[in-house]
């Protein structure tokens, strides 16, 4: 298993030996540790702040049982495998702070995820989730949650209890509206709901008083809600690729946007690829100051 068979009889053992070594199958540290019978704890990486363990891109369909005995692990990366099930044993890793399950084939999460009381960061993007367990709301320390690129159309109401959540990514799912529980997350400063099936944004969006980045691109949103204009802390607002025809006069209140943005990564107002009525397209081309001036004058005229 450790080497490819050599071709022919080897008389000149020196050069042949070098070829043999170059042709050896290289085992990962994980494989090598298990094959040699070493303690799996030897694979733990002890950083300045966290003890981490990684099994990235191993092609795993099942998680090895020894992992559940590593109670001290704080950062666990199981991303980009072929996992279909996350066992209930994950609840035994009570010290987890970061859990990365991105890029697997998970259809659900176990209820025992509620036992991860120290969890701050959870990536479950790029899976096959059709639902999220209500028990996730017990992870009250959670600050970052990515559920993008799944098959979700709703979230449990109990997620409103995630009062420390600051960043939430729900993009590339099947949401027809922003889940009501989201509007209870007062500390949220980043919300991504792009590439869903949204046709409107509820007035309750104004409850997200800490929001700095809001992305709702590539939906079918028909109107720009005035409630968004009350979120004076917004620095990036992306409504590209929707069905918006008019802009609210109160838009000028969002002065932190700073500019019309064209690069997806830039802060500012992203409003391209919408059927804006005249003279809005020309004003947008003129820049944010020109657009804001027009809307302000219109409001007070």
C-alpha positions in Angstrom: 0.0 0.0 0.0 2.9 2.3 0.7 4.7 2.1 -2.7 4.1 1.6 -6.4 5.6 -1.7 -7.7 8.9 -1.1 -9.5 9.2 -2.2 -13.1 11.8 -4.9 -13.9 14.7 -6.3 -11.8 16.8 -3.7 -9.9 20.6 -4.2 -10.3 21.7 -0.5 -9.8 20.1 -0.1 -6.3 21.2 3.5 -5.8 19.3 5.3 -8.6 16.5 2.8 -8.4 16.1 3.5 -4.7 15.6 7.2 -5.4 13.0 6.5 -8.0 11.2 4.2 -5.5 11.1 6.9 -2.9 9.7 9.5 -5.3 7.0 7.1 -6.3 5.7 6.5 -2.7 2.2 7.3 -1.9 2.2 10.2 0.5 -0.1 9.8 3.4 -1.7 12.8 5.1 -0.7 13.4 8.8 -4.2 12.0 9.7 -3.8 8.8 7.8 -0.2 8.3 9.0 -1.2 8.8 12.6 -4.0 6.2 12.4 -1.9 3.7 10.5 0.9 3.9 13.0 -1.4 3.6 16.0 -0.4 7.0 17.4 -2.7 9.0 19.7 -5.0 11.2 17.5 -4.4 14.0 20.0 -1.0 14.4 18.4 -2.9 15.9 15.4 -4.3 18.7 17.5 -2.8 22.1 16.7 -2.4 24.3 19.7 -2.5 27.9 18.6 -2.3 31.1 20.5 -6.0 31.2 21.3 -7.5 27.9 20.2 -6.8 24.1 19.9 -7.8 23.2 16.3 -8.3 20.0 14.3 -8.8 19.8 10.6 -10.0 17.1 8.2 -10.5 19.2 5.1 -11.0 17.6 1.6 -10.5 14.0 2.7 -13.4 12.7 0.7 -14.9 11.4 3.9 -18.5 10.0 3.9 -18.3 9.3 7.6 -16.6 11.1 10.5 -14.0 8.8 12.3 -15.2 7.9 15.8 -11.9 8.9 17.5 -12.8 12.5 16.8 -15.6 12.5 19.4 -13.0 11.7 22.1 -11.0 14.9 21.5 -13.0 16.9 24.0 -10.4 19.7 24.1 -10.8 20.7 20.5 -12.1 24.3 20.0 -11.9 24.8 16.2 -13.0 21.9 14.0 -12.8 22.0 10.2 -14.6 19.2 8.3 -15.3 21.2 5.2 -15.3 19.9 1.6 -15.9 16.3 2.2 -18.8 14.0 1.3 -20.5 14.0 4.6 -24.3 13.2 4.6 -24.8 13.1 8.3 -23.4 14.9 11.3 -23.7 12.4 14.2 -25.3 13.4 17.5 -21.8 12.8 19.0 -20.9 16.3 17.9 -22.6 17.4 21.1 -19.7 15.9 23.1 -17.3 18.5 21.8 -18.6 21.1 24.2 -15.6 23.4 23.9 -16.1 24.1 20.2 -15.9 27.7 19.3 -15.6 27.3 15.5 -17.3 24.6 13.5 -16.8 24.5 9.7 -19.0 22.0 7.8 -19.0 23.9 4.4 -19.1 22.0 1.2 -20.6 18.6 2.3 -23.9 16.9 1.6 -25.7 17.4 4.9 -29.5 17.4 4.7 -29.9 18.3 8.4 -28.2 19.1 11.7 -28.6 17.0 14.8 -30.5 18.4 17.8 -27.4 17.8 19.9 -25.9 20.9 18.3 -27.7 22.7 21.1 -25.0 21.3 23.5 -22.3 23.5 21.9 -22.7 26.4 24.3 -19.4 28.0 23.5 -19.9 28.0 19.7 -19.3 31.4 18.1 -18.9 30.6 14.4 -20.8 28.0 12.4 -20.4 27.5 8.6 -22.9 25.1 7.0 -22.9 26.7 3.6 -22.8 24.7 0.4 -24.8 21.7 1.7 -28.3 20.3 1.1 -30.1 21.6 4.2 -33.9 21.8 3.9 -34.4 22.8 7.5 -32.5 24.1 10.5 -33.2 22.6 13.9 -34.9 24.8 16.5 -32.4 23.6 19.0 -29.7 25.8 17.3 -31.2 28.7 19.3 -29.5 27.2 22.4 -26.1 28.2 21.0 -26.5 31.6 22.6 -22.8 32.5 22.0 -23.2 32.3 18.2 -21.9 35.4 16.4 -21.4 34.2 12.8 -23.8 31.9 11.0 -23.5 31.0 7.3 -26.3 28.9 5.8 -25.8 30.0 2.2 -26.1 27.7 -0.8 -28.6 25.3 0.7 -32.3 24.5 0.1 -33.9 26.5 2.9 -37.2 28.3 2.6 -37.8 29.1 6.3 -36.0 29.3 9.7 -37.4 28.3 13.1 -38.8 31.2 15.1 -36.6 30.3 18.0 -33.5 31.6 16.2 -34.7 35.0 17.4 -32.9 34.0 20.7 -29.5 34.3 19.1 -29.0 37.7 20.5 -25.3 37.9 20.0 -25.4 37.1 16.3 -23.6 39.7 14.2 -23.2 38.1 10.8 -25.9 36.0 9.0 -25.6 34.7 5.4 -28.8 33.2 3.9 -27.9 33.8 0.3 -28.6 31.2 -2.5 -31.6 29.5 -0.9 -35.4 29.4 -1.5 -36.6 32.2 0.8 -39.7 34.0 -0.4 -39.3 36.5 2.4 -36.8 37.4 5.1 -37.7 35.1 8.1 -39.4 37.0 10.9 -36.9 35.8 13.5 -34.1 37.7 11.7 -35.7 41.0 12.6 -35.2 40.3 16.3 -31.4 40.1 15.9 -30.6 43.6 17.1 -26.8 43.2 17.0 -26.7 42.0 13.4 -24.3 44.2 11.3 -24.1 41.9 8.2 -27.1 40.3 6.4 -26.9 38.6 3.0 -30.1 37.4 1.5 -29.0 37.6 -2.2 -30.1 35.1 -4.8 -33.3 34.0 -3.1 -37.0 34.4 -4.2 -37.7 37.7 -2.4 -40.3 40.0 -3.9 -40.3 42.6 -1.1 -38.5 43.6 2.0 -40.6 43.9 5.1 -40.8 47.2 6.9 -39.5 45.3 10.0 -36.0 45.7 8.4 -35.8 48.9 10.3 -35.5 46.9 13.5 -31.9 45.9 12.5 -30.5 49.1 14.0 -26.9 47.8 13.9 -26.9 46.8 10.2 -23.9 48.1 8.2 -23.9 45.7 5.3 -27.2 44.5 3.6 -27.1 42.5 0.4 -30.3 41.5 -1.4 -29.1 41.3 -5.0 -30.5 38.9 -7.6 -34.0 38.6 -6.2 -37.3 39.9 -7.7 -37.8 42.9 -5.3 -40.3 45.3 -6.8 -39.8 48.3 -4.5 -37.1 50.0 -2.4 -38.6 50.0 1.1 -38.5 53.4 2.9 -37.7 51.5 6.1 -34.2 50.9 4.8 -33.6 54.6 4.8 -33.9 54.5 8.6 -30.8 52.3 8.9 -28.4 55.2 9.1 -25.4 53.0 9.8 -25.5 51.3 6.4 -22.2 51.4 4.6 -23.0 48.8 1.9 -26.4 48.4 0.4 -26.6 46.0 -2.6 -29.9 45.8 -4.5 -28.5 45.0 -7.9 -30.4 42.7 -10.3 -33.9 43.3 -9.0 -37.1 44.9 -10.3 -36.9 48.3 -8.6 -38.3 51.2 -10.7 -38.3 54.1 -8.1 -36.2 55.2 -5.2 -37.6 56.7 -2.0 -36.9 60.4 -1.5 -35.5 59.6 2.0 -32.6 57.7 0.5 -30.4 60.7 1.1 -30.5 59.9 4.8 -28.1 57.0 4.1 -25.1 59.3 3.9 -22.6 56.7 5.1 -23.0 54.9 1.8 -20.6 57.4 0.3 -20.9 56.6 -3.3 -22.5 54.6 -6.1 -20.6 51.3 -6.2 -20.0 49.1 -9.2 -17.5 46.6 -7.9 -19.4 43.9 -5.8 -16.8 44.2 -3.0 -17.0 48.0 -2.6 -18.9 49.8 0.0 -21.6 52.1 -1.2 -25.0 51.9 -3.0 -25.3 49.1 -5.5 -28.4 49.7 -7.7 -27.4 48.5 -11.2 -29.5 46.2 -13.4 -32.8 47.5 -12.2 -35.5 49.1 -14.5 -35.2 52.5 -12.9 -37.6 55.1 -14.3 -36.2 58.3 -15.8 -34.4 60.5 -14.8 -32.9 58.1 -12.2 -30.5 56.2 -14.5 -28.8 59.4 -15.5 -28.7 60.6 -11.9 -27.1 57.3 -10.8 -24.5 57.8 -13.5 -23.8 61.2 -12.1 -22.9 59.8 -8.7 -24.4 59.6 -5.2 -24.2 63.3 -4.4 -26.1 64.2 -7.6 -28.7 61.5 -6.8 -29.1 62.5 -3.2 -29.5 66.2 -4.2 -32.3 65.4 -6.6 -34.2 63.2 -4.1 -33.8 65.7 -1.3 -35.1 68.6 -3.4 -37.9 66.4 -4.6 -38.9 65.6 -1.0 -38.9 69.3 0.1 -40.6 70.6 -3.1 
